[in-house]
Amino acid sequence: MHHRAPAPSRRTLLTVTAAAAAAAVTGVTSPVAHAETNDRGLRRIIDRMSLEEKVGQLFVTRVHGHSATDPDQADIDANLAAFGVRTAAELVARYHVGGIIYFSWAHNTRDPQQIAALSNGIQQAALAQPTPVPVLLSTDQEHGIVCRVGEPATLLPGAMALGAGGSHADARRAAQIAGEELAALGIRQNYAPVADVNVNPANPVIGVRSFGSDPRAVAGLVAAQVRGYQRAGVAATSKHFPGHGDTAVDSHYGLPTITHTREQWAELDAPPFRAAIAAGIDSIMTAHLVVPALDPSEDPATLSHPILTGILREQLGYDGVVVTDALGMEGVRTKYGDERVPVLALKAGVDQLLDPPRLDVAWNAVLKAVRDGELTEARLDVSILRILRLKAKLGLFRRAYTSRAAVERIVGRKAHLAEADRIAEATTTLLLNEGGFLPLSPASHGSVLVVGADPASPSGTTGPPTTTLATALRELGFTATALPTGTAPTAARIDEAVAAAAGKDVVLVGTYNVTATSSQRTLVARLVATGVPVVTVAIRNPYDVARLDGQRAVLAAYSWTDVELRAAVRVLTGRARPRGRLPVPVQSAEDPTKVLYPVGYGLTYGP
């Protein structure tokens, strides 16, 4: 049973709602004044909730549109198809969701002022509900290759780049900058940093999203980033527990199995999560993968009581928020249907249910499980209290809104952009420099052809890489031409690149996850055969160097966002010295037991 509180407390909440709504309309960020942010006060809020409101608090969902109340018609149609509502405000009213996740593909992240207005509109809708509770707005702003908010916000090096830089201070500062800008946009939970230890070069889903392959090094950088986000007033989320680093299957499309023994898990996978917990991490995200050594039932970790309650809660002593990875991913859907998944996740020890494929199905399944007695209302209350504690810690009960002034003052400020450049410069890793070929100068190698892959910008706002590299070279006095050849260059495109190389002083090739059968290998070999010096820059995984021959120099940039590509050009041209060190080993393509470049390897210029 649940009981409504006496009328006076209820009136207090409604007064708060009115004040908050007025603040949203005027754009004023005056405090939303209720002090019910200790456990007793939070429990009173829970006691006032209907069962439907309680169920809603557990869900974090996507929603389509740039505005909470006036999205474009295409987004209205998408919301009607997915949720049976037109707008984010209607979604909050119908399902009482506790969180919303922003995606660029859902048109939530067009530009900073629009994002802030969307956030305020969602909060206004939430605080107009019978039990007013602010929404925890979240996104995947890992930086590097996973980024939802793009320029003019500051884009920073991703995890493996920071691993190559090796500086805890830089990792902390990068997270603080990222956090300050997210907070100004109203986004107060970030699904970062990645705490997975990337010990498998064939990992298709983590790779450069990890800080590296050394558990202790990863642990130190994870803890540094947690502290940076905390300084900025944003909840960091370590992911993907119990560790997604040693898998050759992408859990978006299948169910990976991790074959580590319990001892190997404790030695390889656990240290970054232990470090995050010691640093006071606010939320931890589960992985949709099977670890038989930790749970012989072979349920995915997201649905595993032995893993989430037995290990994470009891063994590691974590009592913060546990959020699932997205419930639309195939890894969590292979064994149980969409109705069972959210119920089993809650029984396993989860608090937040992230982005189910069908919100109505998942929401009603949890509601039914309580009404049928499979889940108790008391079990829901435990998770809701954790969620409300986090919202209170972030100050959302006092100040749910952001402002135009905050966006203008904080997002993409010059000091942040300069620091991003400085941090990126320290991450670029020089792996090969035959005969001291680098640095390049306009006098000796003034004419440059830039070819290679142009993967889509992680945020939709930067690149394309070949253009970014050529532009950065031109700004430093070189004559540079861009000729995109793609991740799988055709024979005709390779011929075109070879013809374009004639008469050039150097060819710069942006390589992207070169495999044994990749035609990128043919491209590089044909260019080398022209006699024009070839320099390659790995714009994603640093393992490309093991598959290519004949280059005069090789750099690893770890991402194709502009900040890392411009830093690579400054290193190429001697405007900056290469200081990055490999955070993962590069093994021989023919013999994986042979390490070509060990962890910590990296060349520099001069004495």
Summary of the structure (lengths in Angstrom):
residues: 607
radius of gyration: 25.0
end to end distance: 74.4
largest distance: 84.1
contacts: 2390
relative contact order: 0.11
helix: 44%
strand: 12%
